[in-house]
Amino acid sequence: MTEEIKNRVAGSSLITFDLEEHYPEGRRIVLDIKDWLYEGLILKEKDFRTYVSNHNWEQYKDAFVAMQCSSDAIVPGWAFMLVTSKLQPYAKQIVQGDLDLLETVLFKTVIDNLNISSFQNKPVIIKGCTNKPVPANAYLWATQKLQKVAKSVMYGEACSSVPLFKKG
C-alpha cells in the first residue's frame, strides 16, 4: 500500500515575501558629469552652466537616474543641485551616487510604502534568491517591517529556511 505524498508547505499558512516582486521597473541611467568639467577635473561655472543648458534632458523621461562624477574632481554641491533641477521634470528618481545607491534608495521607498496588513500574525518567509538586483539593505528593511506584524519571520526557501524572529 502506497501512502499519498502531501505537500506540507503548500498546505501551511506560510506566506512567502519575495522582494523581487516589488522591484521598481524602469530604465536606470548613470549621468556622469565629468565630461562637463574642464579637463574632467575643474568646474568652470560658466562652461558648466552652458553644458547644463544645452543638454537634452528629455532622454531621462520616466528613468531612474544615478548622477555622479567619475573623475577625482572636487565638485561643489550646487552643481549636482543644478543638474537635479533640470532632471526633476523628467526623471522618476534622482540620486547622487552609483547604480547600487540608486537601487538601495528605490527599495527603501518601496518598503517604506508597503502595506503589510496581510502579514498580520502570519508566519512569513523572506525569499532569498532573486534574478533582479535586490540590495542587501532591502532584506534588512523588509525584516524590520515584517517583524512588527508577523507571527514569525524566516529567510530562504520553505524547504530550507533560517528562523530570524518569532513572537514570544
C-alpha positions in Angstrom: 0.0 0.0 0.0 1.5 3.4 -1.0 0.9 6.4 1.1 -0.1 9.7 -0.7 2.7 12.3 -0.6 1.4 15.6 0.9 3.0 19.0 0.2 3.0 20.4 3.8 4.4 23.7 2.6 1.5 24.3 0.2 -0.9 23.4 2.9 0.6 25.6 5.6 -0.2 29.2 6.4 3.3 30.2 5.5 3.5 33.4 3.3 6.4 33.9 1.0 7.6 37.6 0.7 9.6 38.0 -2.5 11.4 41.3 -2.8 11.8 40.7 -6.5 8.1 41.1 -6.9 8.5 44.7 -5.6 11.3 45.6 -8.0 10.7 49.0 -9.4 10.6 48.6 -13.2 12.1 51.2 -15.4 15.3 52.3 -17.1 18.3 53.0 -14.9 20.7 55.7 -16.3 24.1 56.9 -15.0 24.6 60.5 -15.7 28.4 61.2 -15.4 29.1 65.0 -15.3 32.9 64.6 -15.6 32.7 65.5 -19.3 31.2 68.8 -18.4 34.3 69.7 -16.4 37.4 71.4 -17.8 39.9 68.5 -18.4 37.5 66.4 -16.5 38.7 67.9 -13.2 37.8 71.6 -12.9 34.4 73.0 -12.7 34.2 76.4 -14.5 30.8 77.7 -13.6 30.1 79.5 -16.9 31.1 76.5 -19.0 29.3 74.1 -16.7 26.1 76.1 -16.9 26.4 76.1 -20.7 26.6 72.3 -20.7 23.6 72.0 -18.4 21.6 74.5 -20.6 22.4 72.7 -23.8 21.9 69.1 -22.6 18.9 67.0 -23.8 17.0 66.4 -20.6 14.1 64.6 -22.3 16.2 61.5 -22.6 15.7 60.9 -18.9 11.9 60.8 -19.1 10.5 58.2 -16.7 14.0 56.9 -15.9 15.8 56.4 -12.6 19.0 58.4 -12.6 22.2 57.9 -10.7 24.2 61.2 -11.1 27.9 61.1 -10.4 31.3 62.4 -11.3 33.7 59.5 -12.1 36.8 61.6 -12.1 38.7 62.7 -8.9 37.3 66.2 -9.3 36.0 68.1 -6.3 32.5 69.2 -7.4 30.6 71.7 -5.3 27.2 70.6 -4.1 25.4 73.3 -6.0 26.5 71.7 -9.3 24.6 68.4 -8.5 21.7 70.5 -7.3 21.6 72.5 -10.6 21.6 69.2 -12.6 18.9 67.9 -10.4 16.7 71.0 -11.1 16.9 70.1 -14.8 16.3 66.4 -14.3 13.4 66.8 -11.9 10.6 67.3 -14.5 11.7 64.1 -16.3 13.2 61.5 -14.0 11.2 59.3 -11.7 14.1 59.3 -9.1 17.4 61.0 -8.8 20.3 60.2 -6.6 23.9 61.4 -6.3 25.9 58.2 -6.5 26.2 54.9 -8.4 23.6 52.4 -9.5 23.9 50.4 -6.2 22.9 53.5 -4.3 20.0 54.1 -6.7 18.7 50.5 -6.2 19.0 50.9 -2.5 17.0 54.2 -2.5 14.4 52.7 -4.8 13.9 49.7 -2.5 13.8 51.9 0.6 10.9 53.8 -0.9 9.1 50.6 -1.9 9.5 49.0 1.6 8.5 52.2 3.4 5.3 52.4 1.4 4.5 48.7 1.6 1.1 47.7 3.0 1.9 44.8 5.4 -1.5 44.2 6.9 -1.8 40.8 5.0 1.1 39.5 7.0 -0.6 40.2 10.4 0.1 37.2 12.8 1.3 35.0 9.9 4.5 33.1 9.5 6.5 34.8 6.8 9.5 33.7 4.8 11.6 36.3 3.0 12.7 34.6 -0.2 16.4 34.6 -0.6 17.1 34.1 -4.3 16.4 36.7 -6.9 17.2 37.3 -10.5 17.0 41.1 -10.3 19.4 43.4 -8.4 17.9 43.5 -4.9 20.3 45.4 -2.5 21.3 43.8 0.8 19.7 46.6 2.8 16.3 45.7 1.3 16.4 42.4 3.2 17.2 44.2 6.5 14.4 46.7 5.9 11.9 44.0 5.0 12.8 42.1 8.2 12.3 45.2 10.3 9.0 46.0 8.7 7.6 42.4 8.8 8.7 41.8 12.3 6.3 44.5 13.5 3.3 42.4 12.4 4.3 38.8 11.5 4.0 35.8 13.9 7.4 34.7 12.7 10.0 35.8 10.1 12.3 33.4 8.3 14.7 33.6 5.4 15.4 31.4 2.4 13.1 28.8 0.9 10.3 26.9 2.6 12.3 23.7 2.4 15.4 25.2 4.0 14.5 28.3 5.9 16.5 30.1 8.6 14.4 31.3 11.5 15.0 35.0 12.3 12.2 36.1 14.6 9.3 34.6 16.4 6.8 36.4 18.6 7.2 35.2 22.2 
